[in-house]
Amino acid sequence: MRRAGEADLQLEGPQWAFALRFYGREQVAEALLLLQDRVGADVCVVLFALFIARIHRTVVDAADLADLDAAIADWRREVIWPLRCLRRRLRSGPFPAPAAATQTLLQRVKAAEIDAEQIELAVLAQRFHGRPCATGPASVDFAVVLERLVAFFAGRCPASEAGTSGEVGAAVKTLADALSQFG
């Protein structure tokens, strides 16, 4: 049964195309995963906020981030995290993993995790749809957007001092540079 106000999700929307293209750029995946591991960043929320900044020239504020994050919190906790944990575990065990016999299972779990992330991005786009976006040639400082994202997630991370580490700063710079050159 569909919940009130729920429309069909646009899985192949522009947010997905952006995420695939940007994530595939050199050093971007590593930088995003570092933010995930160090400050608890949700890579899909980060990608969506960068999509909004790059394509719509709109900077999401702390209230928007909290709203977007809350919209997918259950999905992330109950679907994405278990799939990610299973995928990571299959890389090292338990017996008989990792082995040739378990590679097909590993690839299926990985594909399911990617499908779940695609759904998450569609939910984020649906949640953000209809909000006013900037018009005109205004530019966005992507480093500021990324620092806001890091501060948001680091504030919820038990090891919040991780948000100030040199590795995190380097990841922010890598992502800001990649986004500035993204066409």
Beta strands, then each sheet from edge to edge (+ up, - down):
end
